[in-house]
Amino acid sequence: MALIVFAAVLLLAWSNGANDNFKGVATLYGSGTTTYRKALAWATLTTLAGSLLTLVLAAGLVKTFSGRGLVPGRCALHGRSTTRPRSSAS
């Protein structure tokens, strides 16, 4: 099941990227400033640069909001539940 979901997400990302990739540089091609291949190369490079920058920024956000320091140490039990099941008193 996980493989099917992964394939579906990959297909969606690919189709969305194919649709949106060229929008940022369409003016370069439409105005005749550059050729279709050069505009597509610009679109690909800027999308790649944005993706790599996103990875760097996301890593920083994960490090910042990893849970350490957000709450006092006595409250953070590293994955253990702080609640106990209620007894069923009849």
C-alpha atoms as one frame of an Amber mdcrd trajectory, in Angstrom:
protein
   0.000   0.000   0.000   2.818   2.381   0.858   4.364   1.790  -2.565   1.096
   2.700  -4.290   0.786   5.903  -2.253   4.424   6.773  -2.978   3.902   6.217
  -6.713   0.747   8.346  -6.685   2.522  11.186  -4.855   5.467  10.945  -7.250
   3.151  11.121 -10.264   1.305  14.106  -8.806   4.547  15.933  -8.057   5.854
  15.236 -11.554   2.688  16.443 -13.263   2.486  19.541 -11.070   6.127  20.336
 -11.725   5.699  19.856 -15.458   2.807  22.314 -15.397   4.365  24.931 -13.122
   8.018  24.682 -14.078   7.816  26.905 -17.134   5.480  29.571 -15.725   8.317
  31.510 -14.107  10.237  31.948 -17.343   7.403  31.983 -19.882   7.890  35.717
 -20.359  11.484  35.157 -21.457  10.316  32.849 -24.210   7.132  34.741 -25.046
   8.935  38.055 -25.511  11.556  36.468 -27.722  14.355  37.226 -25.271  15.548
  33.633 -25.331  14.893  30.357 -27.085  12.560  27.656 -25.800  15.429  25.387
 -24.732  17.249  28.160 -22.855  14.045  29.203 -21.087  13.407  25.590 -20.115
  16.985  25.318 -18.830  16.462  28.466 -16.730  13.230  27.026 -15.354  14.912
  23.744 -14.474  17.912  25.374 -12.804  15.859  27.818 -10.760  13.487  25.054
  -9.660  16.456  22.911  -8.618  18.006  25.830  -6.722  14.705  26.455  -4.944
  14.403  22.793  -4.029  17.907  22.671  -2.585  17.332  25.882  -0.631  14.119
  24.430   0.743  16.013  21.376   2.019  18.497  23.618   3.833  15.766  25.775
   5.343  13.689  22.745   6.348  16.680  21.183   8.104  17.121  24.407  10.061
  13.455  24.464  11.020  13.565  20.849  12.179  16.599  21.628  14.313  14.950
  24.735  15.766  11.635  23.082  16.541  12.877  19.640  17.545  11.200  19.866
  20.954  14.227  20.643  23.048  13.858  23.965  24.781  10.228  24.516  23.823
   8.947  23.070  27.076  10.694  22.538  30.414  12.758  19.358  30.607  10.527
  17.772  33.234   7.564  18.003  30.831   9.337  16.456  27.855   9.474  12.706
  28.399  10.921  11.830  24.988   7.961  10.016  23.505   6.488   8.547  26.666
   2.898   9.350  27.473   2.248  11.571  30.464  -1.283  10.305  30.962  -2.278
   7.133  32.711  -5.280   5.072  31.750  -8.254   5.667  33.996  -9.405   2.819
  36.131 -12.888   1.634  35.408 -14.493   2.077  38.807 -18.034   0.701  38.754
